[in-house]
Amino acid sequence: MAAAPAPSPLELDPKYDDYDYPTTAPVPNSGHPGYLTAQQQAQVHQLRMALEAEGFTDRLDTLTLLRFLRARKFDVEAAKKMFIDTEKWRKEINLDETLPTWEYPEKEAVFQWYPQYYHKTDKDGRPVYIEQLGGIDLNAMYKITTAERMLTNLAVEYERVADPRLPACSRKAGVLLETCCTIMDLKGVGLTKAPQVYGYVKQASAMSQNYYPERLGRLYLINAPWGFSTVWGVVKGWLDPVTVQKIHVLGGGYQKELLAQVPAENLPKQFGGKCECPGGCEMSDMGPWREPEWARPAKWEKKTTEGGAVQTEASTIQKGAEADAGAPAVAGATDAAPAAA
């Protein structure tokens, strides 16, 4: 077994790095913040200079570049290509302009068939993301929304994970948290629904894998149907061993293993936990990002337009948290750090 890498303070770039949360990873793994070799730190600088030479000025902070480098095994050229492809995609879907003012009023109706939401944290302090795939009915869903809006909303939620969710979780945990704990409920996913489920999930997974690297902490596939474990036994042979270690395929008796990672008070009751948020856990968006001690407005928030304030979901979260606690805004809230996006 390889020895743990020696701690090494992260070299920050004053032009791009403005973090107001911890920047040391919780576990001493090579290539992670706080445990870089001199060569890896040099590769961060090399990648940044190469991107600057291509004309890029956004998202060149150290933590973002490290995620792209880890995703490509610190191959600078491969990481550069992945970053450029991501920026091209962001421009194609107009993400930077859409993000601050995005509204998704059909969310509650869509959730009747396909709940997908962030809810509190696991025992490591990471956001818990939950998807229930068994009720997907694309024909019904496309009467109230479109595939394009669903995927845009997914991209917006990925951005909100990067900021404000993960920074808030990092502040609360006292260590840098860059990943999520995902629960995918496969209950009801039979042969008749498999094509619909597969088609959408394939697009969503491609977005995650191609444009939001290094965000998976753990993945629990629960209520896996009969035969799924056999298929998984074949598929995992094609995957990176590091990824395989993060994935847990569980049948109907998943509660014990899931509760070993997610505190009962944070896990919705329908999955064996004790949480029953008013109005439903799926609509609550509860977590450290709603707690005034840890929450900050997102860096991407559009502060004003034509001299007037813009109300965004992130600012609504902040104000709601303050109102719930009867607390004033947290000092330095306007200086939220740039998160990997």
C-alpha positions in Angstrom: 0.0 0.0 0.0 1.4 3.4 -1.0 2.4 5.8 1.7 0.2 8.8 2.2 1.5 11.9 0.6 3.2 14.5 2.8 1.1 17.6 3.6 2.0 20.6 1.4 0.3 24.0 1.7 -1.6 24.8 -1.5 0.1 27.5 -3.6 -2.6 30.1 -4.3 -2.6 32.5 -7.2 -3.5 36.0 -6.0 -5.1 36.8 -9.4 -7.6 33.9 -9.4 -7.8 32.4 -5.9 -10.0 34.2 -3.4 -11.4 31.4 -1.2 -13.1 32.0 2.1 -13.4 28.4 3.0 -10.8 25.6 3.8 -8.5 24.5 1.0 -7.1 21.3 2.4 -8.7 18.0 1.5 -10.0 15.8 4.4 -8.0 12.8 3.3 -4.3 12.8 2.3 -4.6 11.6 -1.3 -2.1 12.5 -4.0 -3.2 15.2 -6.3 -5.7 16.7 -3.8 -5.4 20.2 -2.3 -2.9 20.2 0.6 -1.1 17.1 -0.6 0.4 18.1 -4.0 3.9 17.2 -5.1 6.1 19.9 -6.5 5.5 18.4 -9.9 1.7 18.5 -9.5 1.8 22.1 -8.3 4.0 23.0 -11.4 1.4 21.3 -13.6 -1.3 23.6 -12.2 0.8 26.6 -13.2 1.5 25.0 -16.6 -2.2 24.4 -17.3 -3.2 27.9 -16.2 -0.5 29.5 -18.5 -1.6 27.4 -21.4 -5.2 28.4 -20.9 -4.3 32.1 -20.5 -2.4 31.8 -23.8 -5.6 30.6 -25.4 -7.4 33.7 -24.1 -9.3 32.2 -21.1 -9.8 34.3 -18.0 -12.6 32.7 -16.1 -12.5 29.6 -13.8 -8.7 29.5 -13.7 -8.6 29.2 -10.0 -6.4 26.5 -8.5 -9.1 24.2 -7.2 -10.9 24.1 -10.5 -7.7 23.4 -12.5 -6.8 20.6 -10.0 -10.1 18.9 -10.7 -9.5 18.9 -14.4 -6.0 17.6 -13.9 -7.1 14.8 -11.6 -9.7 13.8 -14.1 -7.0 13.4 -16.7 -4.3 11.8 -14.5 -2.3 15.1 -14.5 -1.9 15.0 -18.3 -1.8 18.7 -18.9 -2.7 18.6 -22.6 -5.6 16.3 -21.9 -6.8 18.5 -19.0 -6.5 21.5 -21.2 -8.7 19.9 -23.9 -11.3 18.9 -21.3 -11.4 22.5 -19.9 -11.7 24.1 -23.4 -14.5 21.6 -24.3 -16.3 22.6 -21.1 -16.0 26.3 -21.8 -17.2 25.8 -25.4 -20.3 23.9 -24.0 -21.0 26.6 -21.4 -21.0 29.2 -24.2 -23.2 27.1 -26.4 -25.9 26.8 -23.8 -25.3 30.4 -22.5 -24.8 29.1 -19.0 -23.1 32.1 -17.4 -25.9 34.4 -18.5 -28.7 31.9 -17.6 -27.4 30.9 -14.2 -28.1 34.2 -12.2 -31.7 34.5 -13.3 -32.8 30.9 -13.9 -36.3 30.0 -12.8 -37.8 26.5 -13.0 -41.5 27.0 -12.0 -42.4 23.5 -13.3 -40.1 21.9 -10.7 -42.8 20.6 -8.4 -44.9 19.2 -11.3 -41.8 17.5 -12.8 -41.0 15.9 -9.4 -44.3 14.0 -9.6 -42.5 11.7 -12.1 -38.8 12.4 -11.4 -37.7 13.7 -8.1 -34.0 14.9 -8.1 -32.8 17.1 -5.3 -30.1 18.0 -2.8 -30.9 17.4 0.8 -28.7 18.0 3.9 -25.3 16.2 4.3 -23.7 12.8 4.8 -21.5 11.9 7.7 -18.5 13.4 5.9 -20.3 16.7 5.6 -20.9 16.4 1.8 -24.2 17.4 0.1 -26.6 14.4 -0.4 -28.1 14.2 -3.9 -31.1 12.0 -4.4 -32.8 10.8 -7.6 -35.8 8.5 -7.9 -35.9 7.0 -11.4 -38.8 4.6 -11.2 -41.5 7.1 -12.0 -40.0 8.7 -15.1 -42.6 9.2 -17.8 -41.1 11.4 -20.4 -44.3 11.7 -22.4 -46.1 13.2 -19.4 -43.1 15.3 -18.4 -42.7 16.8 -21.8 -46.2 18.2 -21.5 -45.1 20.5 -18.8 -41.4 21.1 -19.7 -38.9 20.2 -22.4 -35.8 18.1 -22.5 -33.7 21.2 -23.0 -35.1 22.9 -19.9 -34.6 19.7 -17.8 -30.9 19.6 -18.8 -30.5 23.3 -18.3 -31.9 23.0 -14.8 -29.5 20.1 -14.2 -26.5 22.3 -15.3 -27.8 25.1 -13.0 -28.0 22.7 -10.1 -24.4 21.6 -10.8 -23.3 25.2 -10.6 -25.2 25.7 -7.3 -23.4 22.7 -6.0 -20.1 24.3 -6.8 -21.3 27.6 -5.2 -23.0 28.0 -2.7 -23.5 24.4 -1.5 -20.0 23.0 -1.3 -18.3 26.1 0.1 -21.0 26.2 2.9 -20.4 22.5 3.6 -16.6 23.1 3.7 -17.0 25.9 6.2 -19.1 23.8 8.4 -16.8 20.7 8.2 -13.6 22.7 8.5 -12.0 20.9 5.5 -12.4 21.3 1.8 -15.3 19.3 0.4 -15.5 19.0 -3.4 -17.8 16.0 -3.9 -21.3 14.8 -3.2 -22.9 11.6 -1.9 -25.5 10.5 -4.4 -28.4 8.1 -3.9 -30.1 6.8 -7.0 -33.3 4.9 -6.3 -34.0 2.3 -9.0 -37.3 1.1 -7.5 -39.8 0.6 -10.3 -37.2 0.7 -13.1 -38.4 -2.3 -15.1 -37.9 -3.4 -18.7 -40.7 -1.2 -20.0 -39.3 2.0 -18.5 -35.6 1.2 -19.0 -35.3 2.8 -22.5 -36.8 6.1 -21.2 -34.7 6.1 -18.1 -31.5 5.1 -20.0 -31.9 7.8 -22.6 -32.2 10.7 -20.2 -29.7 9.4 -17.7 -27.1 8.9 -20.4 -27.4 12.6 -21.4 -27.2 13.7 -17.7 -24.3 11.4 -17.0 -22.4 12.7 -20.1 -22.8 16.3 -18.7 -21.5 15.3 -15.3 -18.6 13.3 -16.7 -17.5 15.7 -19.4 -18.0 19.1 -17.8 -18.1 18.6 -14.0 -15.2 16.3 -13.2 -14.3 15.0 -9.8 -17.7 15.7 -8.2 -18.6 12.1 -7.2 -17.8 11.1 -3.7 -20.0 8.1 -3.2 -22.9 6.6 -5.3 -25.5 4.3 -3.8 -27.7 2.5 -6.3 -30.6 1.3 -4.1 -33.5 -1.0 -4.9 -31.4 -2.4 -7.8 -33.7 -4.7 -9.8 -33.1 -8.4 -10.3 -30.1 -9.1 -12.6 -28.6 -5.6 -12.1 -25.8 -7.0 -10.0 -24.8 -9.4 -12.7 -24.7 -6.5 -15.3 -22.7 -4.4 -12.8 -20.2 -7.2 -12.3 -19.4 -6.9 -16.0 -19.6 -3.1 -16.4 -17.3 -2.3 -13.4 -14.5 -4.1 -15.2 -14.5 -1.3 -17.8 -14.3 1.5 -15.2 -11.4 3.1 -13.4 -10.8 1.2 -10.1 -11.0 4.5 -8.2 -14.5 5.1 -9.6 -15.6 1.6 -8.8 -14.7 2.0 -5.2 -17.1 4.9 -4.9 -20.1 2.9 -6.3 -22.3 0.7 -4.1 -25.0 -1.5 -5.7 -27.7 -2.4 -3.2 -31.0 -4.2 -3.4 -34.0 -3.7 -1.2 -32.2 -4.2 2.0 -30.0 -1.1 1.6 -30.9 0.8 4.8 -28.1 -0.4 7.1 -25.3 0.4 4.6 -26.9 3.7 3.6 -27.4 4.8 7.2 -23.7 4.0 7.9 -23.0 7.0 5.5 -26.0 9.3 6.0 -27.2 10.2 9.5 -30.8 9.1 10.1 -31.8 12.7 10.9 -30.6 13.8 7.5 -32.1 10.9 5.4 -35.7 11.2 4.3 -38.0 8.8 6.1 -39.0 7.0 2.8 -35.4 5.7 2.6 -35.2 4.5 6.2 -34.2 7.8 7.8 -36.0 10.1 10.2 -36.2 13.3 8.3 -39.6 14.7 7.4 -39.2 18.3 6.2 -42.3 20.5 6.1 -43.6 20.5 2.6 -41.5 17.4 1.7 -37.7 16.8 1.8 -37.6 17.0 -2.0 -38.7 20.6 -2.0 -36.8 21.9 1.1 -33.2 22.2 -0.2 -32.1 22.0 3.4 -28.4 22.0 4.2 -25.5 24.2 5.5 -26.1 26.4 2.4 -29.3 27.5 4.2 -27.7 28.0 7.6 -26.6 31.6 8.2 -23.4 30.6 10.1 -22.1 28.9 6.9 -24.0 30.4 4.0 -22.7 33.1 1.7 -24.2 34.4 -1.6 -22.8 32.7 -4.6 -20.0 34.3 -6.5 -22.0 34.1 -9.7 -24.9 36.1 -8.4 -25.9 39.0 -10.6 -26.0 41.9 -8.1 -27.7 44.5 -10.2 -29.1 45.2 -13.6 -29.8 48.7 -14.9 -29.3 50.0 -11.4 -31.9 47.7 -9.8 -31.4 44.6 -7.6 -31.9 41.2 -9.0 -33.5 38.6 -6.7 -31.8 35.3 -7.2 -32.3 31.9 -5.6 -29.0 32.1 -3.8 -29.9 35.4 -2.2 -33.3 34.0 -1.3 -31.5 31.1 0.4 -29.3 33.6 2.4 -32.3 35.8 3.4 -34.4 32.8 4.3 -31.7 31.4 6.5 -31.2 34.7 8.3 -34.9 35.1 8.8 -35.2 31.5 10.2 -32.4 32.2 12.7 -33.2 35.9 13.4 -29.6 36.6 12.5 -28.0 39.4 10.4 -26.1 38.7 7.2 -22.8 37.0 7.7 -19.9 39.4 7.5 -18.0 39.2 4.3 -20.9 37.6 2.5 -20.2 39.5 -0.7 -16.6 38.1 -0.8 -17.7 34.5 -1.4 -14.8 32.6 -3.1 -14.9 31.3 -6.6 -15.8 27.6 -6.6 -14.9 25.0 -9.1 -17.6 25.1 -11.7 
